Amino acid sequence: MDESYVVVIGSAGIDVKGRPAMPVQLGMSNLGEVRNSVGGVARNIAENLARLEVPTILLTALGDDEEGWRVLEHAESNGIDCSHVLTVEDGRTGTYLALLKPDGELMAAIGDFEIMQAIDADFLRDHEDLIAGADMAVIDMTLSEEALAALFEITERNYVRVCADPTTPRLASKLCPYIDKLHLVVPNALETMALCGLSEPAHDRESAIRAARELVTLGAYCAVVTMGEQGLAYADGGSAGFIRAVHTQVVDSTGAGDALSGAVIFGLLNGVPLDEAMRLGVTAASLTLQSYETVVPDLTQELLYDRLAV
């Protein structure tokens, strides 16, 4: 490709989200609403980037099924280059099943992305030229340990910056050997325990800033620690800070963290000051919290700056 681009590597699938009308009562059926949308951490970040006019290539695995066709059609229609997506015959497209609280916050979730085992070391080596030509590689932790090892060999050999989303507290520890190879890492408070070896998660402004600084000390160029309704902390080699969240009515929290990552990456790619990139991230997360969709359907650069958090 002649133009600059970002390659996003990781999960894509269907989000199924249930929101009860009242607090959940276990062991029985609860009234509420159930919605589904296209999702997957990597795919969500890719769509946010594409909507912000960043040329984006997605590397993921989908089943040869109705769900996979839906994901592919949706991604392509929103400007994501899916020409290298792997379709697995007899594979089952990934699914994220979320149970929300009545206020829209996450209560519990199950992620079934076994199909991502198909994005193995050989697949990534076969796409080395594509990865090598990217301005940045963005990854989630649905990649296997073998795939991660191959990916970092490729990016280090070709001087490609890597941004990582730890994805879940249980998957985050797979990133520990590679923190010093990361240009950007965006964990939430719980994920900092696996990444930083903390005895308890970041819980307020000061502990979040300490966690971000610790990740930089461990070798990350830039670290962002998200704190939900509190905001986010960030640090790089020369500065650290905290941006408060935009208070908003939460409709659905799914995808808010992915929107934040996408907007921060957009800012860094365009050379904006670090604190402005963080405010772009907080704004994108706020907009996503107000949407039933996993990615805001009308997200644009103009909307992001019109609503920019202060």
Summary of the structure (lengths in Angstrom):
residues: 310
radius of gyration: 18.1
end to end distance: 37.1
largest distance: 56.6
contacts: 1135
relative contact order: 0.13
helix: 40%
strand: 24%
